[in-house]
Amino acid sequence: MEKLNLTLTQKIAVMWLKNVDSSLFIFKFLKDLEFSFRALFYTGIIAFTIFALIFAGSFINFADAPGTPIWQLIGSIIFYGTIAGMALILTLESVLKLDVSQILADRKEQKRLKKEQKLQKWRLRNMNIFLRIFIYISVYTFFLFIIQISAQGAFIDLFSTAPNTLETQKQITIFVSEYDKFVKWYTFIYIISGLTLDYFVGKKRAAREVQHV
């Protein structure tokens, strides 16, 4: 299987075809047209997308909706994202002379081989050490944030209306102490688990490299 070096524009075009026009109906239709008619088609489909979104948006009133700024932001993302997605059809010009059917078939075969050999980028064994460390830290921070939010909620629920007495202060001290212990145990167990996981990840990575030597 000969690997074809594609430009960035061609890669975008292939991705567009794979996800939007996998049957290659539009591609084959455009391939038989002269450039002037293709330009007219590109302009028409982008303009139609804009008018269709504006028409659909005219039936939606965000003025009285709760959380209006958020809904307006989501609406803007959908509106401009859809237009940008359809505008990517212009990249098809860069692949009209290529054997796109064969390129898509090769991509499909590469994906199958990666799945069989477990070479997907999302697998820890296929990530470099810096990316794995970043993921470990991110997961640790996320769960620590959840623990902190839960502890704050419990603290407010228990002591927000409690009288300011010596007994209450003792209970607060115990609560804070137990929270600190929990966080330390969580950190300790997470580090041990992370090191253990990365050890087995390293073993599988090494075993795969030996097989490919």
Residue, then its C-alpha position, 0 to 999 in steps of 0.5 A: m500500500e503506497k502512502l500518498n503525501l497529501t497537503l493540508t487542504q487535501k487532507i481536509a477535503v478527504m476528511w470532508l468526503k469521509n464524513v459528509d459525502s462518503s458515497l462520493f455523490i457530490f464529488k463525482f458530480l463536481k468532477d464532471l463540471e467545468f470550473s465556472f459551474r463548480a464555483l456557482f455550485y460552491t457559492g449556491i450551497i454556502a448561500f443556501t446554508i446561511f439562509a436556511l440557518i437564518f430562516a430556522g433561527s427566526f422561529i427561535n426566540f432567545a429573548d425570554a429564555p432562561g440563561t439567554p447569553i449561553w443559548q445565544l453563544i450555543g446558537s452562534i457556535i452552531f450557526y458559524g460552525t455549520i457555515a464553516g463546515m459547509a465552506l470546507i466543500l471548497t477544498l474539494e478542488s484540491v482533490l478532483k484530480l486524485d483517486v479519492s476512492q482509493i484514498l478512502a479505501d486506503r484510509k479504511e484499511q489503515k484504520r482496520l490495521k491500527k485497530e487490529q494491532k491496537l495502534q490507536k492514538w487514544r491508547l496510553r501505550n501509544m502516547n509519549i511519557f509527557l502526554r501520559i503524565f499530563i493525562y494522569i495529572s488532569v484526571y487527578t485534578f478533576f477528581l480532586f476538584i469533585i472531592q473539594i466541591s463535595a466537601q464544601g457542600a457537606f461543610i455548608d450543610l452541616f455547619s452553616t446554621a450551627p451555633n458558634t459554640l466550642e462544640t461546633q468548633k471541635q466538630i469543624t476541626i474534626f471535619v477539616s482533619e478528616y478531609d485532609k486525611f482523605v485527600k492524602w489517602y486519595t493522593f497516595i492511592y492515585i499515585i500508586s495506581g498511576l505508577t502501576l498502570d504506567y508500569f504495565v503500559g510500559k511493558k506492553r509498549a516494550a513488547r510491541e516494539v520487540q515484535h516489530v523489530 
